[in-house]
Amino acid sequence: MCGIVGYIGYREAYPIVIKGLKRLEYRGYDSAGVMLYDGKALNVSKTKGKVSNLEEKSASENTINGSIGMGHTRWATHGVPNDVNSHPHLSNSGELAIIHNGIIENYEPLKKELINRGYVFHSDTDTEVLINLIEDVQKKDKLKLGKAVQVALNQVVGAYAICVFDTKKPNEIVAARLGSPLAIGVGEGEFFIASDASPFIEYTSNAIYLEDEEMAIVRLYKPIKIRKIKDDTLVDPYVQELQMNLEQIEKGGYEHFMLKEIYEQPNVIKDTYRGRLLANSGIIQMAGIEDNIEKFLNADRILIIACGTSWHAGLVAEYIIEEFARIPVEVEYASEFRYRNPIITNKDVVIAISQSGETADTLAAIKLSKEKGAFVFGVCNVVGSSISRETHAGAYTHAGPEIGVASTKAFTTQITVLTMMALRLAKAKGTISNSDFHRYLLELEVIPEKVMEALQTNDISKEIAAIYKDAPNCLYLGRGYNFPVALEGALKLKEISYIHAEGYPAAEMKHGPIALIDEKMPVVVIAPKQNHYDKVVSNIQEIKSRSGKIIAIVTKGDVQVKDLADHVIEIPDSSDALSPLLTTIPLQLLSYHIAVMRGCNVDQPRNLAKSVTVE
């Protein structure tokens, strides 16, 4: 949530900043703003609405010149979305400017103190309090900008990623982070600052990722200086090569990023197991597992912590790990885990799952688990992210950038990684036969081809979407491995089409949800011909007898469910454990087409952000 872009160099900053803000639109926002310094004055333009609205306003106000600039897309926390509350914010003197992602929790007492000192506030934001606090420290103690930022940040409580500019230091931007990601692109005679690397990938492939409680002083023609905010310790900058390219963050001819990412799944699943899965040789090799396999084998239990779609992937993993490796698994919402005084010991293994690697609640749960002595293993997509650095070991999903707010390829690649982990642990424990192990490896290897076949259900999904696009509610039912898929399917429909939807284990229908069934209620039933098939057929019959409209996901060639359902979407046959990789595909397509037909903003659903970096 929120997007930060900064530039200092020899180019005109405005085009870079605006393009960067567009690259960060996927994070979710309600207003946007830009600041340019032309060597004489700070020119600020900001507005409620989209970056396109900002472009129009900036052009009309002629605030587009300068080789130093900062831009921001805001997700409202303190103060409603409007022009005044948008970033950047200026200090009372007009000499300092700030953009900020995060929340300053103790802003109210700080604001009262500053008002008593004569400061005037024009917005309702905590960010305006922070920039005036920095100015107050700077003037009172006669400090340079960097030191003033450091002193001020030691007085605040909360989370932040900030960029601060001072007209008295016109060749410098100060950046700092705690709990919100911040990357610095290092070019030849120029620097870029952003929430992630996507705004500057076309200009440089070298980046520095700030760690929590670090600040950087970025000066033209001088090396970057990084210090610890708490104790002023100097940190050696670690420059790493970026793992993405420009093509990955463009739509590539698709109408929406979400649709592009749905269709990328055959390739990214293959990328996820490439080099790790050697099916013909009967080998799974994952460095993070091999180096720490005794931790897993000797664990009393595995705790999986995650949020949203990643939590659903964790539920699938619970079924897979317990069935194959016979290790007890518990799946926890990270947001609840950290606040309920959980029992964690040094005999526990914690698996933290996050697409972005920056989810605030998951990061907090990781830190708590480490404090209690647990071994923490991360599963995330973004190389160099906070979770990849905070965990003891881990595995990347290699899904490539996921721009659409609604996760699609993140889900299937997470399941792929977790399935390989389960199989490798089962092999090491001797809880799976050699023949079954080899069979699953061979099947996993051909899953991308089956996903490609499942994508051919696009047309039938579109036809069904046209029938139910105006439905006010929808139920999703699944059993076993496909219960989490029902939850995920319902989430996809909710978040991009704004139709109320709920997922349930099919057997739970009679414990309440069946009261909702009538001729107006579409019910999506995940019914591949595997374990629990007969039970699911019975559930379908119960729905049918109450006039519910049934959309069934079935194995290709199914006859029994086809005779009962109003609509059928066929997917390739697979083993029960790998079926979530296939059953989820038509649910993604169905949600996508319904959202498009309802005129919804598919890639940027209202009120949602791609990465929840604050509580």
N, C-alpha and C positions, 0 to 999 in steps of 0.2 A: 504494500500500500504506500502511496505517495511515490513520487519519482523525483530524483535529483539529477541535474546536469550542470556541470561547470566547465568553463574553458578559459585557458590563458595561453596565449601564443601569438603567432604572427598572422593568422587568418582573421577574417571577419567572424566574430563569435556567433552572431545571430543565427545564420543558417545551421550551424553545428548544434546550437542549443535547441532550436525548434525541431530539427530532425531527431535529435536525441529524445526530446519529450514525446514525440510520436512513437518512437521505439519503446518507450516506457508506458504507453497508454494501457497496455495489457495489465498493469499492476492495479488499475482501478483508480478513479479520481473524480472530483466534482468541480474543480476549478484549476486554473493554470496561470502562471505568471513568468515574466522574464525581466532581468536586469542587465543592462549594458553600460559599460563605462567607456566613454569616448575620449578620455584624457583630460576632460574638464569637469564633467558632471555625471552623476548617476541618473540614468534614464530607466524608469520602471513602468512596465505595463502589465496589468493583470486583470483577470475577469473570471466570473463564474462561467462554467461550461467547458467546452472542449478546446483542445489546442488550436483547432481551426478558427474558433472564435478569438483566441489570443492573437493569431496571425493577422486577422482583420483589424483588430484594435491597434496592434503595434504599428501596422502600416499606416493607419489613419493618424496616429499620434507621432509618427516619424521617430520612433525610439528603437531603431534597428542598427545603429552604428556603434562600432567599438570592437576591440580585439580581446576584451575581457568580458565575460558574461556568465550569468547563472540563471538557470530556469528550474521551474518546479511544477509538478502536478500534485494538487492537494486532495487528501482524503479527510473530510471534516471530522474533527474530534472536539476541539474547543471552539465553539462558534459555528453558526450555520454557514453553508456554502454561499458566499457572496464575494463581490469584488474586493471589499475592504479586508476580509479575513484571508483572502488569497495571499500566497507568498510570491515574491520576496517581501520581507518586512524591513523597514528602516528604523534606525535608532532616532531618538528625539533630535539629535543634531543633524540628521540626514547624511552623516558621514559613513555610517556602518550599514551594511546590508546583510541579510541572512536568509538562507533557505533551510528547512528543517523537516526531517521525517522522524516521527516519534511523539512521545508525550512527556511533558515536564510535570510530574505529579505534584510537586510543591510550588507550583507557579502562583497560587493565591497569596500565601504569606510573602513571597518575594515581590509580588505586584504591590501589595499594601505598603511594603517598606519603600519601594521605589516611588510610589505616589507621595509618600511622606517627604521624600527628598525632592519633590517637584517635577517628577516625570509625568508626562501625559500620555494616555493610551488611546489609540484610535480604533483598535480591533478588539475582538473577544478572545484572541488566541493566546496560548501559552508561549508561542514563538516570539511574539512582540515583547513579552516579558524577558525572554532570554537575551535578545539583542540589546535591550536597554540595560540589563544586568551587566553584560560585557562592556558596554560603554561606561557605565558607572564605575566598574572596577578599573577600567583603563584610565579614566580621568582622575579618580581618587588616588590611585597609586602610581600614576604617571608611567604606565606600562606599555610596551609594544603590543601589537594586536595578538600575536601568538600567546604571549604570557597572560594577557587579559582573558583570552578564551579559556586557557587552562585553569586559571583561578576561578572563573565563573562556573565552569563545569564541575568543579569540586564542591560547589554550593548547591547544585541541583540534584534532584532525585527523579529518576525516570529512564526513558530510553531516547536515543537520538542518533541521527546521522545529520551533520550540519556542514554547510559551507558558509564562511564569513568573509566579507570583503570590506576593506577600509580605504577610503579615498586618499588617506595620508600615506598608504603603502600600495601604490597603484600597480605594482608588479607582483602581487602576492595574493593568494587565497589560502585561508586556513580551513582545514577539514578535520572532522573528528567523528568518532562513532562509539556507541554503546548500545548494543541490542538491535541495531538496524544496519544493514549492509552498506558498504561504501567501497568502491573500487577507484583506483587512480590509473588512468592510461598514460603511459610514458612514451612520448614521441620525440622527434628531433626538433628541439627548440619550441616545444609546446607540451601542454599537459591537459588531460581531460579528467573530470571527476564525475562519477555517476553511481546510481544505485546498483547497477550491474554493468557488465561490459558492452551490452548491445549498442549503446549510443556512440561508442568510439571504435567499434571493431573494424570499420573501413579505413581508419587512420593509423592504427597501431595494433600490433598483436602482443604488446608487452603491458602487463598490468601489475599493480601492487594492490593487494586486498588488506585493508586495515583490520587489525584485530580489535576486539572490545577494549575500551578504555585507552585507545591510542588516538593521537592527533598528528596531523601532517601539515607542515608548512611548505606550500608549493610556490616556488619562486621562479620567475623567468631566468634562464641562463645559469641556474644554480642547482646543485643536487637537492633532492627532496630530503627534508629533515623530519623524522618521525620520533615522537616522544611518548612515554607513558603519561597519561593525564594525572594519575595519582601522585607519582613520585618524581616526575621529570626525567626519568631514565631514558637515555637515547636508545633507539632500536635500529638495527641494521635493516634497511628496506630489502624485502625479498621480491624480486621481479620475476614473474612467471609468464610463460607463453600461454596465450589464450587457446582454448580448445574448441572454439566456435568459429564460423565464418559467416560472411555477409549473406550468402545464399540461404543459410539455415534460418535466418530471421526475416526473410521475405516470404510473401504468400505463394509465390511460384505458380500463379495462374488460378489458384483456388479463390472462391468468393470470400471465404473466411479462414482464419488461422485454424479454427477448430476443425473444419473439414479437412484441411491439409494434414493436420496432425492425426486425425482418424485414419487417413489413408497412408500415413507414414508407418503405421504399426508393423506391417510385415518386415520392413527394413530395420526398424529400430529394435525389434525383438531379436532379430538376427545379430545386430550390433551388440546387444546386451550379452548374448552368450558367445559371441565370437572370441576365440582364444581361450575360452573357459570350458566349453563343452566339446569334447572329442568323442562323439557318439560311437563311431566304429571301433575305437580303442577302449571304450567303456571307462572313460575318464572325465571327471569334473575337477577342474583346478581353479581355485579362487584364492589368491594370495592372503586376503584377510581372514579366510577360514583356515587355510593350511597353517598359517603362522600361529593361530590361536585355537586350534582344534580341541586341545585338552580343556580349555575354558568351557567350551560348549559341552563336551562329553561328560565333564564332571559337574555340570550345573545342576542344582536342585530343580530349577525351572527357568524358563525364558519369559521375560516380560517384554511385550511389544508396545511401544508408545508412539502415537501418531495422532493426526487430526484429519477430518474430512475424508477425501478419497484415499489418502494414505492409510487411514484407520481401517477402511474397507479392505485394502490390500493386506493389512495385518490380520484381519479376520480370516481371509483365505489362507494366510500362512499358518494360522493356528490349526486349521484342519490338516494342512499338508505336513507340518512338522510333527504333530502328535501322531498322525497315522504312520508316517514313514520312520521317523527317528525316535518315536516313543518318549519324547521329552515333554513334560507338562508345560503348557503355554497359557499365559494370560494376556489379553489385549486391553489396553487402557487408553482412554482419551487423555492426551498429554495435559489438557487444560484442567482436568479433574485430578489427575495423578499428583500434581505438584502441591495441591491444597488439601489432600485428605490424609496426610501423615501416613503414607504407605509404608508397609513393612518391606524393606530391601536389605539384603545381606550380601556379603562377599562371595556367596555361593550362587548368586543370581547372574544371569546374562540378560542385559537389556538391549533390545534391538529398536533403534529409533529410525522411523521412516519419514522422509520429507522430500517432496520434489525439489523445492527451492534450496533446502538446506539452511533456511533462515527463519523457519517458523518459531516465533517467540516462545510459545508454550512448550514446544518440543525441546528447544534449547534449555529452557529452565528445568525441565524434567531430566534432561541429560546431566546437568550440573548437580542436581539433587542425587541422582543415582551414583555418580562418581564420588560424591561426598560420603555416601553410605558404603562404598567399597565395591560396588558392582562393576563388572566388565561391560563396557558399552560399545556396541557395534552399530555403525550408521549405514543406512541405505538411502542414498540421495542421488540426485541427478546433476547438480551443479558443482563442477570441479572448483575447489578452492573455497567453497561455501563454509559458513560458520560451523555447521554440524559436522562436516568432513574434518574440520580442524579440532573440534571439541571431543570427538569420540576417540576411543582407544584404537579402533580399526574399523574397516568398513568396506563397502562395495558400491561403486558407481553403477547407475543404470544405463548410462550412455544413450539416453533417449534424444539427446540434442535439445536445443532451446524449445520450451513449451510456452507459447505466447498466449494461446487461448486460456481464459480464466478457468473454464471448466476442464479439468484434467481428463485426458483420454490416454495418450501414449504413456504418460507417467504411470497410470494404473497397471497397464499390461506389462510394462518393463519391470515395475516393482515386483509383480507376481512372478515374472520370469526369474529374477534374481533370487527371490525367496524360495522358489521351487528348487533351483539348483542347490541352494544352501541345505534344504531339507534332504534332498537326495544324497548330497555329499556326507552329511552327518549320519544318515541312515546306513550308508555304506561303511563308514568308520565304526559304527556301533554294532554292525552285523544284524540290524533289524529289518533288512530287506534282502531277498534272495538275489543272487547274481543275475538270474534270468530276468526278474522283474526290474532290477536296476538298469540293465542293458536295454530292456524294452522301453522304459520311460525315457531314457536318453535318446533313443532313436525317434520316439514320438515327439519329444520336445524339439528335436532338430528340424522336423517337418512342420511344426506349428506355424511358422510364417506363411507357408503355402496354404495352410488351412485358413489362416486369418485372411489371406488374399481372397479365398473362395467365399468366406463369410462377408466380405465387403461387397460381393455381388448381390447382396440382399438390399442394396441401396434403393433400387426402384420400388420394390414392394414396401420397404419402410416408408418411402415418400408417399405412396398411395394410402397407407394406413394413417400416416400423419395428417393427411388432408381430411380424413373422416373424423379424427378425434382432436383436432387442433383447438376446438372451443370447449373441450371438456373442462369442468371446473376442478375435478379431482381424478386421481388415478391410483390404483393399487398395484404393487409389484410383489409377486410371490416366488419363492425359490426354496429348495431344501438342500441340506448338506453344503457342499462346496458352492452351490449357487444361491444360498441365502445371502451372503455378502454381495453377490452380484445384483440381487434384487434391491438391496440398500443403495448400491451404487447407481443403478438405473433410475431409481426414484430421485436420488440427489441430482443427477444430470437434468432430469425433467424440471425439477424445482428451480435450479439455479439459472437456467438459461431461458425457460419459457414462462416462468412464474406460475405454473400450474401446481396446485397442491398435490403432492404425491407422497406415499409412504411405502416402505418395503417391509415385508414380514416373512418369517419362516412360514411356509405354506400350511403347516400343521397348526399354527397359531391363529389361523383365520377364524376357527370356531370359537376362539376365546375373546371375541369382540369385533374384529373387523368385518365379519360376515353380516353384521347389522347394517353396514353401509351398502351392501350389494343391492342394486336394482337395475332396471334397463338402461339407466343413464351412466352407469359406472363401468368404465373400461378397466379390465384387470389384465395385467401383463404377467403371464405365467411362464417361468423358465422350466422347461420340461424335456431336457435331453434324455434319450433312452439309456439311462444308466441306473445306478442305485437310486432307490426311492421312486422310481418311475411309476409303479402301480399306485403308490400313495398320492403322488401328484395328480394322476388321472382321477382319483377319487375326489380330490379337492376341486378339480375342474368340473366334475359332474355336479358338485354342490353349488358351484357358482352358476352353472348353466341352469339348474333347476330354479334359481332365483332371478333369472333373466339378465344376469350380468353379461357384459360384452367381453369376450375372451380373445386376447392377442397372445398366441403361444409361440415360444421359441423352442423348436423341436429339432431332433436329429433328422438329417436328410433321409427321406423314404418312410418316415413315420406315417402310420395309418390311423392308429387308435385316437390320438389327440386331434389329428386333422379332422376326424368326423365330428368332434365335439366343439372345436374352436370356431370362432367367427373369422379369425384371421390367423394364418400360420406363416412363420418365417423359419426357413430351414437353414441349418448350419451343418458343417461336416461332422462326422462321427469322431469321437475322441474318448480317451479314458476319463473317468470321473474327475480325477485330480487336476487334469489340464483343461477341463471344459470351461472354467471361467475366462480363459484367454479367448474363447470363441463366443460364448454366450453374451459377453459384454458388447461385442461389436454391433449387432443390430440395435441394441438399446441406445448406444451412442448416436447412431444414425437416426433413429426414431426421434430422440430428443432434439437433435440438430434440426431436422426438417420441421418439426412442430414449432420450434422457436422462430425459424425463418418465416414460416407462414403466418405467425402471429406478429411479425414486424419487430421482433426483439433484437437487441444488440447482442448478437451471439458471442462475440469475442470479449465484450466488456459488459457483462450483466450488471444491472443496477445494484448498488449497495455492496458489491463484492470486489475483493482485491485478490490478485493472484497469490501474493505472499503476505501472510498476516504476521507482520514483524513487530506488532505491539499487541498487548492483551486486549 
